[in-house]
Amino acid sequence: MVEDDLELVELVTFNLTNAGFQVLVANDGAKGLEQARTQKPDLILLDLMLPELDGLGVCEILRRDARTRGIPIIMLTAMSSQLARAAGLGAGANDYITKPFKFKDLLERMSPLLTGGATRGETHSSLASRQ
């Protein structure tokens, strides 16, 4: 999970861990990019508004990198405009979820991405991998 809101990180990490996931957290875009390259998670939850490097930049870089281009990315952000959604999906995100959200909805949207049921840019927003 790449997110700078520590309360949200705590909440999502708690719920994902209880659902059987292992969660890695980066609090800024540069660290998220580094972790994605070294840890190669099964899925990335990525905020748009981040320090160091914003979520759009992170997403675009991950999609250009052969090591990370296949990792599903869900933008998880407070930016709810159609323009922001189009930018996130245009940068290569698989899905876009606005805050606030229901955890059940997040799990439902993660599921097809973790099982290979969706491709980059297909819509259905830590780094997470099934234990």
C-alpha positions as CSV (number, residue, x, y, z in Angstrom):
1,M,0.0,0.0,0.0
2,V,1.4,3.3,-1.0
3,E,-0.4,5.9,1.2
4,D,0.6,8.8,3.4
5,D,-2.5,8.9,5.5
6,L,-1.3,6.8,8.5
7,E,-4.9,6.2,9.9
8,L,-6.0,4.8,6.6
9,V,-2.8,2.7,6.3
10,E,-3.6,1.3,9.8
11,L,-7.2,0.5,9.0
12,V,-6.5,-1.1,5.6
13,T,-3.5,-3.0,6.9
14,F,-5.6,-4.4,9.8
15,N,-8.4,-5.5,7.5
16,L,-6.2,-7.0,4.8
17,T,-4.2,-8.9,7.4
18,N,-7.4,-10.3,8.9
19,A,-8.5,-11.3,5.4
20,G,-5.2,-13.3,4.9
21,F,-3.0,-10.8,3.1
22,Q,0.5,-9.7,3.9
23,V,0.8,-6.0,3.6
24,L,3.9,-3.8,2.8
25,V,3.5,-0.1,3.3
26,A,5.3,2.9,1.7
27,N,4.4,6.4,2.9
28,D,5.6,8.2,-0.3
29,G,5.8,7.6,-4.0
30,A,9.5,7.1,-4.2
31,K,9.5,4.5,-1.5
32,G,6.5,2.8,-3.1
33,L,8.3,2.6,-6.4
34,E,11.4,1.1,-4.7
35,Q,9.4,-1.5,-2.8
36,A,7.4,-2.5,-5.9
37,R,10.7,-3.1,-7.8
38,T,12.3,-5.1,-5.0
39,Q,9.4,-6.9,-3.5
40,K,7.3,-7.5,-6.6
41,P,3.9,-7.6,-4.8
42,D,0.8,-9.3,-6.2
43,L,-1.1,-6.0,-6.1
44,I,-0.5,-2.3,-5.4
45,L,-3.0,0.0,-3.7
46,L,-1.8,3.5,-4.7
47,D,-2.9,6.9,-3.6
48,L,-2.7,9.8,-6.1
49,M,-1.6,12.6,-3.8
50,L,1.7,11.5,-2.3
51,P,4.9,13.2,-1.2
52,E,8.1,12.8,-3.2
53,L,6.4,11.4,-6.3
54,D,2.7,11.4,-6.9
55,G,0.6,8.3,-7.7
56,L,0.3,9.1,-11.4
57,G,4.1,9.3,-11.7
58,V,4.5,6.1,-9.8
59,C,2.0,4.3,-11.9
60,E,3.5,5.5,-15.2
61,I,7.0,4.4,-14.1
62,L,5.8,1.0,-13.0
63,R,4.1,0.4,-16.3
64,R,7.2,1.3,-18.3
65,D,9.4,-1.0,-16.2
66,A,9.5,-4.6,-17.4
67,R,9.9,-5.8,-13.8
68,T,6.7,-4.2,-12.6
69,R,4.4,-3.7,-15.6
70,G,2.3,-6.7,-14.9
71,I,1.5,-5.9,-11.3
72,P,-2.1,-4.9,-10.9
73,I,-2.6,-1.4,-9.5
74,I,-5.7,0.0,-7.8
75,M,-5.8,3.8,-7.3
76,L,-7.2,4.4,-3.9
77,T,-7.8,8.1,-3.6
78,A,-9.9,11.0,-2.4
79,M,-9.8,12.5,-5.9
80,S,-13.3,11.7,-7.2
81,S,-13.5,13.8,-10.4
82,Q,-13.9,12.2,-13.8
83,L,-10.7,13.9,-14.9
84,A,-8.7,12.4,-12.0
85,R,-10.3,8.9,-12.7
86,A,-9.4,9.2,-16.4
87,A,-5.8,10.3,-15.5
88,G,-5.4,7.4,-13.1
89,L,-6.7,4.8,-15.6
90,G,-4.7,6.5,-18.4
91,A,-1.5,6.2,-16.3
92,G,-2.1,2.4,-16.3
93,A,-4.1,1.7,-13.2
94,N,-6.4,-1.4,-13.4
95,D,-9.0,0.1,-11.2
96,Y,-9.9,3.4,-9.4
97,I,-11.6,3.6,-6.0
98,T,-12.5,6.8,-4.3
99,K,-12.3,7.4,-0.5
100,P,-14.3,6.8,1.6
101,F,-14.9,3.2,0.5
102,K,-16.2,0.0,2.1
103,F,-13.6,-2.6,2.8
104,K,-15.9,-5.3,1.3
105,D,-15.9,-3.4,-2.0
106,L,-12.2,-3.1,-2.0
107,L,-11.8,-6.9,-1.5
108,E,-14.3,-7.5,-4.3
109,R,-12.4,-5.3,-6.7
110,M,-9.0,-6.8,-5.7
111,S,-10.2,-10.4,-6.3
112,P,-10.2,-10.5,-10.1
113,L,-6.9,-8.7,-10.3
114,L,-5.2,-11.2,-7.9
115,T,-6.6,-14.2,-9.9
116,G,-5.7,-12.7,-13.3
117,G,-9.2,-12.0,-14.3
118,A,-8.6,-8.4,-15.4
119,T,-6.0,-6.7,-17.5
120,R,-4.3,-3.3,-17.1
121,G,-6.7,-0.4,-17.6
122,E,-9.8,-2.6,-17.2
123,T,-12.1,-1.1,-14.7
124,H,-14.3,-2.9,-12.2
125,S,-8.4,2.4,-5.9
126,S,0.3,-1.0,0.7
127,L,1.2,-3.4,-1.5
128,A,-0.6,-6.6,-0.8
129,S,0.0,-10.3,-1.5
130,R,-1.9,-13.4,-0.4
131,Q,-0.1,-15.4,2.3
